[in-house]
Amino acid sequence: MKGSFLCPVCKESAAPVSDDSPFFPFCSESCRDRDLGGWLRNQYRIGGRRARSDELPETDESAQQ
Ligand SMILES: [Zn+2]
């Protein structure tokens, strides 16, 4: 399966992305950054502190060290 992937950020108008692109699966650095930035922002907005403390029980870990 080589060849035509569409950029997940601007897929409406994107040219196909080749899988040897340094920004794969995005068409460009700006799209990659936009997607990553949006993802991180969503994580912070949705998860916030509660999700992080649920996943990382700090009390046990720090007690051992
Ligand atoms: Zn793009």
N, CA, C, O and the ligand as a Tripos MOL2 file, in Angstrom:
@<TRIPOS>MOLECULE
protein
  261   259    66     0     0
PROTEIN
NO_CHARGES

@<TRIPOS>ATOM
      1 N           0.8500   -1.1970    0.0000 N.3       1 MET1
      2 CA          0.0000    0.0000    0.0000 C.3       1 MET1
      3 C           0.8760    1.2340    0.0000 C.2       1 MET1
      4 O           1.1100    1.8300    1.0510 O.2       1 MET1
      5 N           1.3500    1.6120   -1.1370 N.am      2 LYS2
      6 CA          2.1920    2.7950   -1.1910 C.3       2 LYS2
      7 C           1.4730    3.9290   -1.8760 C.2       2 LYS2
      8 O           0.5860    3.7030   -2.7000 O.2       2 LYS2
      9 N           1.8490    5.1500   -1.5420 N.am      3 GLY3
     10 CA          1.3100    6.2230   -2.3450 C.3       3 GLY3
     11 C           0.2720    7.0550   -1.6710 C.2       3 GLY3
     12 O           0.6550    7.9090   -0.8720 O.2       3 GLY3
     13 N          -0.9740    6.9020   -1.9010 N.am      4 SER4
     14 CA         -1.8700    8.0070   -1.6630 C.3       4 SER4
     15 C          -2.5280    7.9850   -0.2960 C.2       4 SER4
     16 O          -3.5700    7.3580   -0.1060 O.2       4 SER4
     17 N          -1.9280    8.6550    0.6260 N.am      5 PHE5
     18 CA         -2.5890    8.9570    1.8770 C.3       5 PHE5
     19 C          -2.9930   10.4180    1.8280 C.2       5 PHE5
     20 O          -2.3020   11.2490    1.2380 O.2       5 PHE5
     21 N          -4.1120   10.7180    2.4520 N.am      6 LEU6
     22 CA         -4.5100   12.1130    2.5250 C.3       6 LEU6
     23 C          -4.1390   12.6720    3.8860 C.2       6 LEU6
     24 O          -4.2800   12.0120    4.9160 O.2       6 LEU6
     25 N          -3.6730   13.8760    3.8590 N.am      7 CYS7
     26 CA         -3.3400   14.5460    5.1060 C.3       7 CYS7
     27 C          -4.5630   14.6210    6.0060 C.2       7 CYS7
     28 O          -5.5920   15.1450    5.5780 O.2       7 CYS7
     29 N          -4.4960   14.1220    7.2330 N.am      8 PRO8
     30 CA         -5.6450   14.1260    8.1300 C.3       8 PRO8
     31 C          -6.0390   15.5180    8.6070 C.2       8 PRO8
     32 O          -7.1280   15.7020    9.1490 O.2       8 PRO8
     33 N          -5.1670   16.4950    8.4110 N.am      9 VAL9
     34 CA         -5.4970   17.8510    8.8440 C.3       9 VAL9
     35 C          -6.2500   18.5960    7.7490 C.2       9 VAL9
     36 O          -7.2870   19.2000    8.0210 O.2       9 VAL9
     37 N          -5.7610   18.5650    6.5430 N.am     10 CYS10
     38 CA         -6.3930   19.3300    5.4720 C.3      10 CYS10
     39 C          -6.8550   18.4040    4.3510 C.2      10 CYS10
     40 O          -6.7200   18.7240    3.1710 O.2      10 CYS10
     41 N          -7.3860   17.2810    4.7280 N.am     11 LYS11
     42 CA         -7.7110   16.2400    3.7530 C.3      11 LYS11
     43 C          -8.6830   16.6950    2.6740 C.2      11 LYS11
     44 O          -8.7380   16.1190    1.5880 O.2      11 LYS11
     45 N          -9.4350   17.7160    2.9810 N.am     12 GLU12
     46 CA        -10.3880   18.1700    1.9970 C.3      12 GLU12
     47 C          -9.6940   18.6060    0.7190 C.2      12 GLU12
     48 O         -10.1900   18.3520   -0.3780 O.2      12 GLU12
     49 N          -8.5690   19.2490    0.8520 N.am     13 SER13
     50 CA         -7.9250   19.8140   -0.3170 C.3      13 SER13
     51 C          -6.5100   19.2970   -0.5230 C.2      13 SER13
     52 O          -5.8000   19.7630   -1.4140 O.2      13 SER13
     53 N          -6.1020   18.3470    0.2880 N.am     14 ALA14
     54 CA         -4.7060   17.9530    0.2660 C.3      14 ALA14
     55 C          -4.3570   17.1340   -0.9640 C.2      14 ALA14
     56 O          -5.1720   16.3760   -1.4900 O.2      14 ALA14
     57 N          -3.1530   17.3060   -1.3920 N.am     15 ALA15
     58 CA         -2.5980   16.3710   -2.3450 C.3      15 ALA15
     59 C          -2.2420   15.0950   -1.5970 C.2      15 ALA15
     60 O          -2.0140   15.1420   -0.3880 O.2      15 ALA15
     61 N          -2.1890   13.9780   -2.2670 N.am     16 PRO16
     62 CA         -1.7950   12.7390   -1.6030 C.3      16 PRO16
     63 C          -0.4340   12.8620   -0.9380 C.2      16 PRO16
     64 O           0.4760   13.4920   -1.4780 O.2      16 PRO16
     65 N          -0.2990   12.2660    0.2190 N.am     17 VAL17
     66 CA          0.9440   12.3040    0.9650 C.3      17 VAL17
     67 C           1.6910   11.0100    0.7070 C.2      17 VAL17
     68 O           1.1210    9.9220    0.7910 O.2      17 VAL17
     69 N           2.9500   11.1370    0.3980 N.am     18 SER18
     70 CA          3.7050    9.9010    0.1890 C.3      18 SER18
     71 C           4.3190    9.4560    1.5060 C.2      18 SER18
     72 O           4.6710   10.2740    2.3560 O.2      18 SER18
     73 N           4.4380    8.1550    1.6570 N.am     19 ASP19
     74 CA          4.8370    7.6510    2.9670 C.3      19 ASP19
     75 C           6.3350    7.7830    3.2230 C.2      19 ASP19
     76 O           6.8250    7.3370    4.2610 O.2      19 ASP19
     77 N           7.0550    8.3810    2.3050 N.am     20 ASP20
     78 CA          8.4430    8.7040    2.6280 C.3      20 ASP20
     79 C           8.6030   10.1700    2.9850 C.2      20 ASP20
     80 O           9.7200   10.6650    3.1370 O.2      20 ASP20
     81 N           7.4920   10.8540    3.1150 N.am     21 SER21
     82 CA          7.5490   12.2400    3.5530 C.3      21 SER21
     83 C           8.0320   12.3260    4.9940 C.2      21 SER21
     84 O           7.6690   11.4840    5.8160 O.2      21 SER21
     85 N           8.8440   13.3280    5.3130 N.am     22 PRO22
     86 CA          9.2960   13.4930    6.7050 C.3      22 PRO22
     87 C           8.1540   13.8650    7.6360 C.2      22 PRO22
     88 O           8.2830   13.7760    8.8570 O.2      22 PRO22
     89 N           7.0490   14.2790    7.0630 N.am     23 PHE23
     90 CA          5.9180   14.6870    7.8930 C.3      23 PHE23
     91 C           4.7890   13.6820    7.8440 C.2      23 PHE23
     92 O           3.7050   13.9280    8.3740 O.2      23 PHE23
     93 N           5.0400   12.5550    7.2120 N.am     24 PHE24
     94 CA          3.9970   11.5390    7.1000 C.3      24 PHE24
     95 C           3.3710   11.2430    8.4630 C.2      24 PHE24
     96 O           4.1080   11.1380    9.4430 O.2      24 PHE24
     97 N           2.0840   11.1060    8.5700 N.am     25 PRO25
     98 CA          1.0910   11.0970    7.4880 C.3      25 PRO25
     99 C           0.5250   12.4630    7.1450 C.2      25 PRO25
    100 O          -0.5610   12.5560    6.5730 O.2      25 PRO25
    101 N           1.2270   13.5010    7.4780 N.am     26 PHE26
    102 CA          0.7220   14.8320    7.1590 C.3      26 PHE26
    103 C           1.4240   15.3670    5.9340 C.2      26 PHE26
    104 O           2.5000   14.8920    5.5680 O.2      26 PHE26
    105 N           0.8130   16.3660    5.2900 N.am     27 CYS27
    106 CA          1.3530   16.8570    4.0360 C.3      27 CYS27
    107 C           2.4910   17.8280    4.2910 C.2      27 CYS27
    108 O           3.3040   18.0720    3.3990 O.2      27 CYS27
    109 N           2.5620   18.3790    5.4710 N.am     28 SER28
    110 CA          3.5680   19.4070    5.7210 C.3      28 SER28
    111 C           3.8090   19.5500    7.2160 C.2      28 SER28
    112 O           3.0700   19.0150    8.0420 O.2      28 SER28
    113 N           4.8570   20.2830    7.5340 N.am     29 GLU29
    114 CA          5.1750   20.4750    8.9480 C.3      29 GLU29
    115 C           4.0650   21.2290    9.6670 C.2      29 GLU29
    116 O           3.7370   20.9260   10.8140 O.2      29 GLU29
    117 N           3.4940   22.2090    8.9840 N.am     30 SER30
    118 CA          2.4620   23.0030    9.6530 C.3      30 SER30
    119 C           1.2430   22.1510    9.9780 C.2      30 SER30
    120 O           0.6270   22.3160   11.0310 O.2      30 SER30
    121 N           0.8950   21.2370    9.0720 N.am     31 CYS31
    122 CA         -0.2400   20.3610    9.3660 C.3      31 CYS31
    123 C           0.1000   19.4080   10.5080 C.2      31 CYS31
    124 O          -0.7360   19.1290   11.3670 O.2      31 CYS31
    125 N           1.3130   18.9210   10.5080 N.am     32 ARG32
    126 CA          1.7010   18.0260   11.5890 C.3      32 ARG32
    127 C           1.6180   18.7520   12.9310 C.2      32 ARG32
    128 O           1.0920   18.2210   13.9090 O.2      32 ARG32
    129 N           2.1420   19.9640   12.9560 N.am     33 ASP33
    130 CA          2.1100   20.7310   14.1970 C.3      33 ASP33
    131 C           0.6870   21.0710   14.6080 C.2      33 ASP33
    132 O           0.3430   21.0600   15.7900 O.2      33 ASP33
    133 N          -0.1330   21.3720   13.6080 N.am     34 ARG34
    134 CA         -1.5100   21.7110   13.9380 C.3      34 ARG34
    135 C          -2.2210   20.5020   14.5380 C.2      34 ARG34
    136 O          -2.9420   20.6250   15.5280 O.2      34 ARG34
    137 N          -2.0170   19.3580   13.9440 N.am     35 ASP35
    138 CA         -2.6740   18.1700   14.4630 C.3      35 ASP35
    139 C          -2.1700   17.8260   15.8530 C.2      35 ASP35
    140 O          -2.9570   17.5190   16.7480 O.2      35 ASP35
    141 N          -0.8830   17.8790   16.0290 N.am     36 LEU36
    142 CA         -0.3050   17.5700   17.3300 C.3      36 LEU36
    143 C          -0.7630   18.5720   18.3780 C.2      36 LEU36
    144 O          -1.1140   18.1970   19.4960 O.2      36 LEU36
    145 N          -0.7560   19.8330   18.0140 N.am     37 GLY37
    146 CA         -1.1920   20.8620   18.9450 C.3      37 GLY37
    147 C          -2.6400   20.6860   19.3350 C.2      37 GLY37
    148 O          -2.9890   20.8190   20.5080 O.2      37 GLY37
    149 N          -3.4940   20.3880   18.3600 N.am     38 GLY38
    150 CA         -4.9000   20.1740   18.6540 C.3      38 GLY38
    151 C          -5.1030   18.9660   19.5390 C.2      38 GLY38
    152 O          -5.9370   18.9750   20.4440 O.2      38 GLY38
    153 N          -4.3380   17.9320   19.2730 N.am     39 TRP39
    154 CA         -4.4580   16.7180   20.0730 C.3      39 TRP39
    155 C          -4.0630   16.9910   21.5170 C.2      39 TRP39
    156 O          -4.7570   16.5820   22.4480 O.2      39 TRP39
    157 N          -2.9660   17.6710   21.6940 N.am     40 LEU40
    158 CA         -2.5190   17.9750   23.0480 C.3      40 LEU40
    159 C          -3.5260   18.8640   23.7560 C.2      40 LEU40
    160 O          -3.8330   18.6640   24.9310 O.2      40 LEU40
    161 N          -4.0360   19.8520   23.0230 N.am     41 ARG41
    162 CA         -5.0060   20.7430   23.6410 C.3      41 ARG41
    163 C          -6.2550   19.9720   24.0490 C.2      41 ARG41
    164 O          -6.8120   20.2030   25.1230 O.2      41 ARG41
    165 N          -6.6910   19.0570   23.1930 N.am     42 ASN42
    166 CA         -7.8550   18.2560   23.5460 C.3      42 ASN42
    167 C          -7.5840   17.4000   24.7720 C.2      42 ASN42
    168 O          -8.4400   17.2560   25.6450 O.2      42 ASN42
    169 N          -6.4090   16.8460   24.8270 N.am     43 GLN43
    170 CA         -6.0750   16.0160   25.9740 C.3      43 GLN43
    171 C          -6.1420   16.8390   27.2500 C.2      43 GLN43
    172 O          -6.6940   16.3960   28.2570 O.2      43 GLN43
    173 N          -5.5900   18.0080   27.2020 N.am     44 TYR44
    174 CA         -5.6140   18.8350   28.4010 C.3      44 TYR44
    175 C          -7.0260   19.2530   28.7580 C.2      44 TYR44
    176 O          -7.4120   19.2690   29.9270 O.2      44 TYR44
    177 N          -7.7970   19.5950   27.7200 N.am     45 ARG45
    178 CA         -9.1510   20.0410   27.9900 C.3      45 ARG45
    179 C         -10.0180   18.9080   28.5060 C.2      45 ARG45
    180 O         -10.7780   19.0900   29.4570 O.2      45 ARG45
    181 N          -9.9160   17.7600   27.8990 N.am     46 ILE46
    182 CA        -10.7860   16.6530   28.2720 C.3      46 ILE46
    183 C         -10.2880   15.9890   29.5600 C.2      46 ILE46
    184 O         -11.0420   15.7770   30.5100 O.2      46 ILE46
    185 N          -8.9940   15.6710   29.5540 N.am     47 GLY47
    186 CA         -8.4640   14.9040   30.6680 C.3      47 GLY47
    187 C          -8.2300   15.7600   31.8880 C.2      47 GLY47
    188 O          -8.7460   15.4950   32.9740 O.2      47 GLY47
    189 N          -7.4380   16.7950   31.6830 N.am     48 GLY48
    190 CA         -7.1200   17.6490   32.8040 C.3      48 GLY48
    191 C          -6.3270   16.8940   33.8470 C.2      48 GLY48
    192 O          -5.6540   15.9120   33.5360 O.2      48 GLY48
    193 N          -6.4040   17.3390   35.0440 N.am     49 ARG49
    194 CA         -5.6040   16.7330   36.1050 C.3      49 ARG49
    195 C          -6.1590   15.3830   36.5480 C.2      49 ARG49
    196 O          -5.4080   14.4790   36.9140 O.2      49 ARG49
    197 N          -7.4680   15.2620   36.5090 N.am     50 ARG50
    198 CA         -8.0470   14.0100   37.0110 C.3      50 ARG50
    199 C          -7.5250   12.8080   36.2390 C.2      50 ARG50
    200 O          -7.1340   11.8000   36.8280 O.2      50 ARG50
    201 N          -7.5220   12.9240   34.9050 N.am     51 ALA51
    202 CA         -7.0820   11.7930   34.1000 C.3      51 ALA51
    203 C          -5.6210   11.4770   34.3860 C.2      51 ALA51
    204 O          -5.2380   10.3110   34.4790 O.2      51 ALA51
    205 N          -4.8210   12.4980   34.5230 N.am     52 ARG52
    206 CA         -3.4050   12.2450   34.7510 C.3      52 ARG52
    207 C          -3.1760   11.5820   36.0920 C.2      52 ARG52
    208 O          -2.3860   10.6420   36.1850 O.2      52 ARG52
    209 N          -3.8310   12.0370   37.1090 N.am     53 SER53
    210 CA         -3.5910   11.4300   38.4190 C.3      53 SER53
    211 C          -4.1630   10.0250   38.4830 C.2      53 SER53
    212 O          -3.6940    9.1950   39.2620 O.2      53 SER53
    213 N          -5.1790    9.7550   37.6630 N.am     54 ASP54
    214 CA         -5.6830    8.3910   37.6040 C.3      54 ASP54
    215 C          -4.6780    7.4600   36.9610 C.2      54 ASP54
    216 O          -4.4920    6.3270   37.4030 O.2      54 ASP54
    217 N          -4.0290    7.9480   35.9070 N.am     55 GLU55
    218 CA         -3.0970    7.0980   35.1890 C.3      55 GLU55
    219 C          -1.7600    6.9800   35.9160 C.2      55 GLU55
    220 O          -1.1050    5.9380   35.8670 O.2      55 GLU55
    221 N          -1.3700    8.0400   36.5780 N.am     56 LEU56
    222 CA         -0.0670    8.0340   37.2330 C.3      56 LEU56
    223 C          -0.2440    8.2200   38.7370 C.2      56 LEU56
    224 O          -0.2830    9.3490   39.2270 O.2      56 LEU56
    225 N          -0.3480    7.1500   39.4440 N.am     57 PRO57
    226 CA         -0.4720    7.2630   40.9080 C.3      57 PRO57
    227 C           0.8330    7.7410   41.5270 C.2      57 PRO57
    228 O           1.7470    6.9500   41.7600 O.2      57 PRO57
    229 N           0.9130    9.0150   41.7850 N.am     58 GLU58
    230 CA          2.1830    9.5800   42.2140 C.3      58 GLU58
    231 C           2.5810    9.1180   43.6070 C.2      58 GLU58
    232 O           3.7690    9.0260   43.9150 O.2      58 GLU58
    233 N           1.6180    8.8330   44.4330 N.am     59 THR59
    234 CA          1.9140    8.5410   45.8280 C.3      59 THR59
    235 C           2.8020    7.3080   45.9780 C.2      59 THR59
    236 O           3.8120    7.3560   46.6800 O.2      59 THR59
    237 N           2.4380    6.2130   45.3300 N.am     60 ASP60
    238 CA          3.2430    4.9930   45.4610 C.3      60 ASP60
    239 C           4.6390    5.1680   44.8840 C.2      60 ASP60
    240 O           5.6370    4.7670   45.4820 O.2      60 ASP60
    241 N           4.6800    5.7850   43.6890 N.am     61 GLU61
    242 CA          5.9690    5.9270   43.0160 C.3      61 GLU61
    243 C           6.9460    6.7570   43.8480 C.2      61 GLU61
    244 O           8.0950    6.3590   44.0440 O.2      61 GLU61
    245 N           6.4910    7.8970   44.3300 N.am     62 SER62
    246 CA          7.4030    8.7790   45.0450 C.3      62 SER62
    247 C           7.7410    8.2060   46.4220 C.2      62 SER62
    248 O           8.7980    8.5180   46.9710 O.2      62 SER62
    249 N           6.8940    7.4030   46.9710 N.am     63 ALA63
    250 CA          7.1710    6.8040   48.2620 C.3      63 ALA63
    251 C           8.3300    5.8250   48.1780 C.2      63 ALA63
    252 O           9.1020    5.6720   49.1250 O.2      63 ALA63
    253 N           8.4400    5.1710   47.0430 N.am     64 GLN64
    254 CA          9.5100    4.2020   46.9000 C.3      64 GLN64
    255 C          10.8810    4.8420   46.7230 C.2      64 GLN64
    256 O          11.9100    4.2660   47.0780 O.2      64 GLN64
    257 N          10.8660    6.0770   46.1490 N.am     65 GLN65
    258 CA         12.1790    6.6660   45.9000 C.3      65 GLN65
    259 C          12.6950    7.4660   47.0270 C.2      65 GLN65
    260 O          13.7930    8.0160   46.9430 O.2      65 GLN65
    261 ZN         -2.1390   18.9780    5.3390 Zn       66 ZN66
@<TRIPOS>BOND
     1     1     2 1
     2     2     3 1
     3     3     4 2
     4     3     5 am
     5     5     6 1
     6     6     7 1
     7     7     8 2
     8     7     9 am
     9     9    10 1
    10    10    11 1
    11    11    12 2
    12    11    13 am
    13    13    14 1
    14    14    15 1
    15    15    16 2
    16    15    17 am
    17    17    18 1
    18    18    19 1
    19    19    20 2
    20    19    21 am
    21    21    22 1
    22    22    23 1
    23    23    24 2
    24    23    25 am
    25    25    26 1
    26    26    27 1
    27    27    28 2
    28    27    29 am
    29    29    30 1
    30    30    31 1
    31    31    32 2
    32    31    33 am
    33    33    34 1
    34    34    35 1
    35    35    36 2
    36    35    37 am
    37    37    38 1
    38    38    39 1
    39    39    40 2
    40    39    41 am
    41    41    42 1
    42    42    43 1
    43    43    44 2
    44    43    45 am
    45    45    46 1
    46    46    47 1
    47    47    48 2
    48    47    49 am
    49    49    50 1
    50    50    51 1
    51    51    52 2
    52    51    53 am
    53    53    54 1
    54    54    55 1
    55    55    56 2
    56    55    57 am
    57    57    58 1
    58    58    59 1
    59    59    60 2
    60    59    61 am
    61    61    62 1
    62    62    63 1
    63    63    64 2
    64    63    65 am
    65    65    66 1
    66    66    67 1
    67    67    68 2
    68    67    69 am
    69    69    70 1
    70    70    71 1
    71    71    72 2
    72    71    73 am
    73    73    74 1
    74    74    75 1
    75    75    76 2
    76    75    77 am
    77    77    78 1
    78    78    79 1
    79    79    80 2
    80    79    81 am
    81    81    82 1
    82    82    83 1
    83    83    84 2
    84    83    85 am
    85    85    86 1
    86    86    87 1
    87    87    88 2
    88    87    89 am
    89    89    90 1
    90    90    91 1
    91    91    92 2
    92    91    93 am
    93    93    94 1
    94    94    95 1
    95    95    96 2
    96    95    97 am
    97    97    98 1
    98    98    99 1
    99    99   100 2
   100    99   101 am
   101   101   102 1
   102   102   103 1
   103   103   104 2
   104   103   105 am
   105   105   106 1
   106   106   107 1
   107   107   108 2
   108   107   109 am
   109   109   110 1
   110   110   111 1
   111   111   112 2
   112   111   113 am
   113   113   114 1
   114   114   115 1
   115   115   116 2
   116   115   117 am
   117   117   118 1
   118   118   119 1
   119   119   120 2
   120   119   121 am
   121   121   122 1
   122   122   123 1
   123   123   124 2
   124   123   125 am
   125   125   126 1
   126   126   127 1
   127   127   128 2
   128   127   129 am
   129   129   130 1
   130   130   131 1
   131   131   132 2
   132   131   133 am
   133   133   134 1
   134   134   135 1
   135   135   136 2
   136   135   137 am
   137   137   138 1
   138   138   139 1
   139   139   140 2
   140   139   141 am
   141   141   142 1
   142   142   143 1
   143   143   144 2
   144   143   145 am
   145   145   146 1
   146   146   147 1
   147   147   148 2
   148   147   149 am
   149   149   150 1
   150   150   151 1
   151   151   152 2
   152   151   153 am
   153   153   154 1
   154   154   155 1
   155   155   156 2
   156   155   157 am
   157   157   158 1
   158   158   159 1
   159   159   160 2
   160   159   161 am
   161   161   162 1
   162   162   163 1
   163   163   164 2
   164   163   165 am
   165   165   166 1
   166   166   167 1
   167   167   168 2
   168   167   169 am
   169   169   170 1
   170   170   171 1
   171   171   172 2
   172   171   173 am
   173   173   174 1
   174   174   175 1
   175   175   176 2
   176   175   177 am
   177   177   178 1
   178   178   179 1
   179   179   180 2
   180   179   181 am
   181   181   182 1
   182   182   183 1
   183   183   184 2
   184   183   185 am
   185   185   186 1
   186   186   187 1
   187   187   188 2
   188   187   189 am
   189   189   190 1
   190   190   191 1
   191   191   192 2
   192   191   193 am
   193   193   194 1
   194   194   195 1
   195   195   196 2
   196   195   197 am
   197   197   198 1
   198   198   199 1
   199   199   200 2
   200   199   201 am
   201   201   202 1
   202   202   203 1
   203   203   204 2
   204   203   205 am
   205   205   206 1
   206   206   207 1
   207   207   208 2
   208   207   209 am
   209   209   210 1
   210   210   211 1
   211   211   212 2
   212   211   213 am
   213   213   214 1
   214   214   215 1
   215   215   216 2
   216   215   217 am
   217   217   218 1
   218   218   219 1
   219   219   220 2
   220   219   221 am
   221   221   222 1
   222   222   223 1
   223   223   224 2
   224   223   225 am
   225   225   226 1
   226   226   227 1
   227   227   228 2
   228   227   229 am
   229   229   230 1
   230   230   231 1
   231   231   232 2
   232   231   233 am
   233   233   234 1
   234   234   235 1
   235   235   236 2
   236   235   237 am
   237   237   238 1
   238   238   239 1
   239   239   240 2
   240   239   241 am
   241   241   242 1
   242   242   243 1
   243   243   244 2
   244   243   245 am
   245   245   246 1
   246   246   247 1
   247   247   248 2
   248   247   249 am
   249   249   250 1
   250   250   251 1
   251   251   252 2
   252   251   253 am
   253   253   254 1
   254   254   255 1
   255   255   256 2
   256   255   257 am
   257   257   258 1
   258   258   259 1
   259   259   260 2
@<TRIPOS>SUBSTRUCTURE
     1 MET1         2 RESIDUE 1 A MET
     2 LYS2         6 RESIDUE 1 A LYS
     3 GLY3        10 RESIDUE 1 A GLY
     4 SER4        14 RESIDUE 1 A SER
     5 PHE5        18 RESIDUE 1 A PHE
     6 LEU6        22 RESIDUE 1 A LEU
     7 CYS7        26 RESIDUE 1 A CYS
     8 PRO8        30 RESIDUE 1 A PRO
     9 VAL9        34 RESIDUE 1 A VAL
    10 CYS10       38 RESIDUE 1 A CYS
    11 LYS11       42 RESIDUE 1 A LYS
    12 GLU12       46 RESIDUE 1 A GLU
    13 SER13       50 RESIDUE 1 A SER
    14 ALA14       54 RESIDUE 1 A ALA
    15 ALA15       58 RESIDUE 1 A ALA
    16 PRO16       62 RESIDUE 1 A PRO
    17 VAL17       66 RESIDUE 1 A VAL
    18 SER18       70 RESIDUE 1 A SER
    19 ASP19       74 RESIDUE 1 A ASP
    20 ASP20       78 RESIDUE 1 A ASP
    21 SER21       82 RESIDUE 1 A SER
    22 PRO22       86 RESIDUE 1 A PRO
    23 PHE23       90 RESIDUE 1 A PHE
    24 PHE24       94 RESIDUE 1 A PHE
    25 PRO25       98 RESIDUE 1 A PRO
    26 PHE26      102 RESIDUE 1 A PHE
    27 CYS27      106 RESIDUE 1 A CYS
    28 SER28      110 RESIDUE 1 A SER
    29 GLU29      114 RESIDUE 1 A GLU
    30 SER30      118 RESIDUE 1 A SER
    31 CYS31      122 RESIDUE 1 A CYS
    32 ARG32      126 RESIDUE 1 A ARG
    33 ASP33      130 RESIDUE 1 A ASP
    34 ARG34      134 RESIDUE 1 A ARG
    35 ASP35      138 RESIDUE 1 A ASP
    36 LEU36      142 RESIDUE 1 A LEU
    37 GLY37      146 RESIDUE 1 A GLY
    38 GLY38      150 RESIDUE 1 A GLY
    39 TRP39      154 RESIDUE 1 A TRP
    40 LEU40      158 RESIDUE 1 A LEU
    41 ARG41      162 RESIDUE 1 A ARG
    42 ASN42      166 RESIDUE 1 A ASN
    43 GLN43      170 RESIDUE 1 A GLN
    44 TYR44      174 RESIDUE 1 A TYR
    45 ARG45      178 RESIDUE 1 A ARG
    46 ILE46      182 RESIDUE 1 A ILE
    47 GLY47      186 RESIDUE 1 A GLY
    48 GLY48      190 RESIDUE 1 A GLY
    49 ARG49      194 RESIDUE 1 A ARG
    50 ARG50      198 RESIDUE 1 A ARG
    51 ALA51      202 RESIDUE 1 A ALA
    52 ARG52      206 RESIDUE 1 A ARG
    53 SER53      210 RESIDUE 1 A SER
    54 ASP54      214 RESIDUE 1 A ASP
    55 GLU55      218 RESIDUE 1 A GLU
    56 LEU56      222 RESIDUE 1 A LEU
    57 PRO57      226 RESIDUE 1 A PRO
    58 GLU58      230 RESIDUE 1 A GLU
    59 THR59      234 RESIDUE 1 A THR
    60 ASP60      238 RESIDUE 1 A ASP
    61 GLU61      242 RESIDUE 1 A GLU
    62 SER62      246 RESIDUE 1 A SER
    63 ALA63      250 RESIDUE 1 A ALA
    64 GLN64      254 RESIDUE 1 A GLN
    65 GLN65      258 RESIDUE 1 A GLN
    66 ZN66       261 GROUP 0 **** ****
